[in-house]
């Protein structure tokens, strides 16, 4: 039986970058298909009362940099923890992914071009020209995707993805939804793969009896 994973993410997330290759390799091993669902990460934070990075306590901000360094080694990556043009506004890039999906294209190559551009080459993706260049480098028509990213249908899909994530209880990205069970964070990819291989039913939250 075929398995599909709903993948909620934003190009803004360093963790989506760190898990990008590992996630796609795991899905190839399991034979699962990926439903790419870019979301408005600010909306997820707002719905779950999660503070943006710059508003979190300094100890949490410091610990984040330790985790970035650890996972860079674990995943075989080399990047700048504080690239020159991050954070940036990810909406246009996220919507270009939706446009690519509408055209039947695989967005993974474009996503990786943007991720490595942000964290390794320190590209400024607030400049739409750089997004077009990244799409072209991935073998897509960047200018066409940029134009399509601004239409109302793409806007509606972006909003629907975000609402679906909120309704599923997802509060951050990357998140992977399998059989109604969500896995938050790229450090849960191995657990996701285990669940797929086991073919088990999705777990549900368990609360203490009142």
N, C-alpha and C positions, 0 to 999 in steps of 0.2 A: 504494500500500500504506500502511495506517495505521501510524503510529509512536506508541509509548507510552514515556514517560519516567518512571522511578521517581524520585520526588523525596523525598530524606531530609532532614529538618530538625527543628528544635525552636524553639518560640516564644522560648526564651531567647536565641537567636543574633541579634546585631545585623546580622550579614552576611546572614542570611535576610531580615531587614527591608529592608536596602539593596537586595538583589537582587529583592525581591518583584515589583514592577511590571515591571522589565526582563525577568524570567523569563517572566511570564505573557504579556507582549507578544510575546516571541520565540516562545513556543509557539503563539500565535494565528497568527503569520506562517507558521509551518511546518505548521500543522494538526495538530500532535502533541497527543495526550491526556496528561494528567498523572495518575500514580498517586501520591497523597499518602501519605507514610509517615513520620509523626512517630516520633522515636526518643528513647531515653534517652541524652542526650548524655554524661552522666557515665560510662555504661558504655562508650561508644565511646572516651572518653579513657582509661579504665582499661585497655581491651584493647590500646591502642596505646602505652601508657606516656606519654601526653600530659599535661603538667601543667595543672591548672586555672589560669586567668588570674592569680589572686592569688599563685600559687607560681612564676610564671615570673620570669626575671631582669628587673630594672627596665628595662633597655634594650629588651627585647622589649615590655614593657608600654607604654613610651613610644612606641615605633614604631607600635604598634596605634592610638594616638590620632591619629597623623599620617595613617594610612590611613583612619580613620573620617572625618576632615575632608576628605581628597581625594575619597573616594567620595561623600560627601554632596553635594559640588559636582557631581561627574560625573553623579550620578543625580537631581539637582535636588531634594534633600531638605534639611530644616532640622531638626536635632534636638540634644538634649543628649548629649554624649559620656558623661557619668556621671549618668544620671537617678536621681532620689531613691530609687526602689524597684527598682533593678537591682543585682545579680542577684536573682532571685526563684526560687521553685520552680515550674517550668513543667509539671509532670506533669499536673495537672488540666486545664489548657488544651490541652495536647497530646492528651489523651484525649478532650476534647470535640470535637476535630477528627475523631478516629476515629468518635465517635458520630454526628457529622454525616454522614460518609461512609457509614456503615451505613444512615442514613436516606435516602440518595440525594441529599444536598444538596451544593452546591458550597461548600467551606470558605474560599475565597479572601477573601471579604469579611470574615468573622470574623477571619481571620489578620491582615488589614490593620488592622482595628479594634484588635486587641491590640498589633500592632507600633507603630502611631502612639500608642496609649495609653501604652506603655512609654516610647518615646523622645521623643515630642513633648509629651504632656500629663502625663507623670510619674504615671501611674495605678498604684496598688498592686494588682497582680494576685495577690498572696498572699491577697487578699480575694475569695472566690468570687462575691460579689455583683457585683463589677466584671467578672468573666468573663461572668456572665449578662447584664449590661448590654451588653457588647461584642457578644455573640451576638445579642441583640435588635436592636441597632443595625444589624446586618448582615442583618436580616430572618429570623433563625432563632428557634427557641424555646429561649431560653437555659436556662430552668429544666429543661426536658426533657433537654437535652444534658448539663447538669450531673449530673442523676440517672443518665443512661445511662453517663456516663463512669466510674461507680464499679462497673460490673458486670464479671463475670469474663471475658466474651467480649471486651470492650474491652481488659482487661488482657492477655489472651492475644495480641491483635493487636499491641499496643504492644511486647510482649516479642518477638514474631515479627519485627516490623519491625527491631528492634534487632539481633537475631541475623542476619537477612539482610544488614544493613549490615556487620556485623562479618565475616561470611563473604565478602562482596564486597571486603573490604580497605578499607572506608571508615572513616576515622579522625576525621572532623570534618564539620561541617555549615555551610552547605547543601552537599549533594552530589547530583548528577544522574547517573543510570545509564541509558546508551543502548547497546543492542547489546553488553552486557557490559562496556562501558568507562565508568568513572566520572570525572566532572569535579568537582573539589572547589573550592568557593568561588564566590561570585557574580561574581567577575571572570573566570570561565570560561564565562559564559553565551554570549558571542559565539562561542567555540570550539565549544560544544555546538550552537549554531544552524548553524554551518558544517558540522559533521559530519552533522547531520540533512539539510541541503540537498544534501550530496554523496551521501547514501545509502550511505556506505561502511560496511564492516565495522568493528566495534569494535576499537580497538587493545588489545594485551595488553602487560603489563610486559616489558621486555627486560633481561635480566641478563647480565653478562659471562660468558664461558665459564670454567669452573673448570679 
